[in-house]
Amino acid sequence: MLHSGRGAGGYDLLVAGKGTPATALLSKQRIDHKVHTYEHDPRHESYGTEAAEALGVAPERVFKTLVADVGGQLTVGVVPVTAQLDLKALAAAVGGKKARMADPAAAQRATGYVVGGISPLGQRARLPVVLDASAQRFDTVLCSGGRRGLEIELAPADLVRLTGATVAAIAC
């Protein structure tokens, strides 16, 4: 169970020792971020819209992390929860021809996170990441912190820098 407490500014902080590889990376790199937690409901249809609703955040600012297979290479697409991943655009962004959604078990093994809690940050294997260009419209965006019910808010530029992401229009 994830434990949290209220931090300055009214956002939730993880209790020491209860973080994830994503939160550890942000702390190690001294990246300005906020950690938000909410009680995950396993019956909810969409983890992303659940996060937006629970946290009272515009859903366009909440991004989901999806893993696809682009020509045999697992690749991460990060798109708003209000959109779908355009597999053709993702493939083009990384110089591939075709893409399909990755097998969930393969995505979990490669990232070290469970489906519904995959973070683009702190993954077990460094996978290519493509961030949808719409993220640049906001000062901060939210993405999974590595567990269901855990979201990290940070500047899109910091997300790009830490993941080595390509920015491209990959949402439809």
C-alpha positions in Angstrom: 0.0 0.0 0.0 1.3 3.4 -0.9 1.4 5.9 2.0 1.3 9.6 1.6 1.2 12.8 3.6 0.3 16.3 2.8 3.2 18.4 1.6 3.7 22.2 1.2 1.4 23.5 -1.5 -1.3 20.9 -0.7 0.0 18.0 -2.8 0.7 14.6 -1.6 4.3 13.4 -0.8 5.4 9.8 -0.7 6.6 8.7 2.7 10.4 8.0 2.7 11.1 4.5 1.5 7.8 4.1 -0.3 8.8 5.6 -3.7 9.2 4.1 -7.1 12.1 4.2 -9.6 10.4 7.2 -11.2 10.2 9.2 -8.0 13.8 8.2 -7.1 15.0 9.4 -10.5 13.3 12.8 -10.1 14.8 13.2 -6.6 18.2 12.2 -7.7 18.2 14.6 -10.6 16.7 17.3 -8.4 13.9 17.9 -10.8 11.1 20.2 -9.6 8.0 18.0 -9.4 4.9 17.2 -7.4 3.7 13.7 -6.4 -0.1 13.2 -6.4 -1.8 10.1 -5.0 -5.4 8.9 -5.1 -7.2 5.8 -4.2 -7.3 3.6 -7.3 -10.5 1.9 -8.1 -9.8 -1.4 -10.0 -13.3 -1.3 -11.5 -12.6 2.1 -13.2 -12.5 1.7 -17.0 -9.5 4.0 -17.6 -6.6 4.7 -15.3 -5.9 8.0 -16.9 -9.4 9.5 -16.7 -9.7 8.1 -13.2 -6.5 10.1 -12.3 -7.8 13.3 -13.8 -11.2 12.9 -12.0 -9.7 12.0 -8.7 -7.1 14.8 -8.7 -9.4 17.5 -10.2 -7.0 18.1 -13.1 -8.0 18.9 -16.7 -7.7 15.5 -18.5 -5.7 17.1 -21.4 -2.8 17.5 -18.8 -2.8 13.9 -17.7 -0.7 11.7 -20.0 -0.8 7.9 -20.3 2.2 5.8 -21.0 1.7 3.1 -23.7 4.2 0.6 -24.9 4.2 -0.5 -28.6 6.3 -2.8 -30.7 7.8 -0.8 -33.6 9.6 -3.2 -35.9 10.6 -5.5 -33.0 11.7 -2.6 -30.7 9.6 -1.8 -27.7 8.8 1.9 -27.8 7.0 4.2 -25.4 4.3 6.6 -26.5 3.1 9.2 -24.0 -0.3 10.7 -25.0 -3.1 12.6 -23.2 -5.6 10.3 -21.5 -8.3 12.0 -23.7 -6.7 10.6 -26.9 -5.5 7.4 -28.5 -2.0 6.5 -29.6 -1.6 6.9 -33.4 0.6 3.8 -34.0 1.5 4.9 -37.5 2.6 8.4 -36.2 4.6 6.7 -33.4 6.4 4.4 -35.9 7.2 7.4 -38.1 8.5 9.4 -35.1 11.2 6.7 -34.4 11.9 5.9 -38.1 9.9 2.7 -38.2 7.3 1.5 -40.7 4.7 -0.3 -38.6 3.8 -0.5 -34.9 1.4 -2.5 -32.9 0.6 -2.4 -29.2 3.1 -4.5 -27.2 2.2 -7.6 -25.3 1.3 -6.4 -21.8 3.7 -9.0 -20.2 6.6 -7.8 -22.4 5.8 -4.2 -21.5 5.8 -5.0 -17.8 9.1 -7.0 -18.1 10.9 -4.2 -20.0 9.6 -1.3 -17.9 9.5 -2.9 -14.5 6.1 -1.5 -13.9 2.6 -3.0 -14.0 0.1 -2.1 -16.8 -1.9 0.9 -15.6 1.1 2.1 -13.6 3.8 2.3 -16.3 5.8 5.4 -16.0 7.9 6.9 -18.8 10.5 7.6 -16.0 12.8 5.1 -14.3 12.1 2.2 -16.5 14.1 -1.0 -16.1 15.3 -0.9 -19.7 15.8 2.4 -21.4 13.2 2.3 -24.2 12.8 5.0 -26.9 10.1 7.5 -25.7 7.9 9.7 -27.9 5.9 12.5 -26.1 2.9 13.9 -27.8 3.4 17.5 -28.9 0.3 18.6 -27.1 2.3 18.4 -23.8 4.1 21.6 -24.8 1.0 23.6 -24.4 1.2 23.3 -20.6 3.6 24.5 -17.9 3.2 21.1 -16.2 1.7 17.7 -17.1 1.0 14.6 -15.1 2.2 11.1 -15.9 2.2 7.8 -14.0 4.6 7.7 -11.1 5.1 3.9 -11.4 2.0 2.7 -9.5 -1.7 2.8 -10.0 -2.9 5.7 -8.0 0.4 7.6 -8.2 0.9 10.6 -10.6 3.9 12.8 -11.1 3.5 16.4 -12.1 6.4 18.0 -13.9 7.4 20.3 -16.7 7.2 18.7 -20.2 10.8 19.9 -20.9 12.0 17.9 -17.8 10.1 14.8 -19.0 11.7 15.1 -22.4 15.2 15.6 -21.0 15.0 12.7 -18.4 13.6 10.2 -20.9 15.5 11.4 -24.0 12.1 11.7 -25.6 11.3 12.8 -29.2 8.4 15.2 -29.3 5.9 14.5 -32.1 2.2 14.5 -32.9 1.3 10.9 -32.0 -2.2 11.3 -30.5 -5.4 10.9 -32.4 
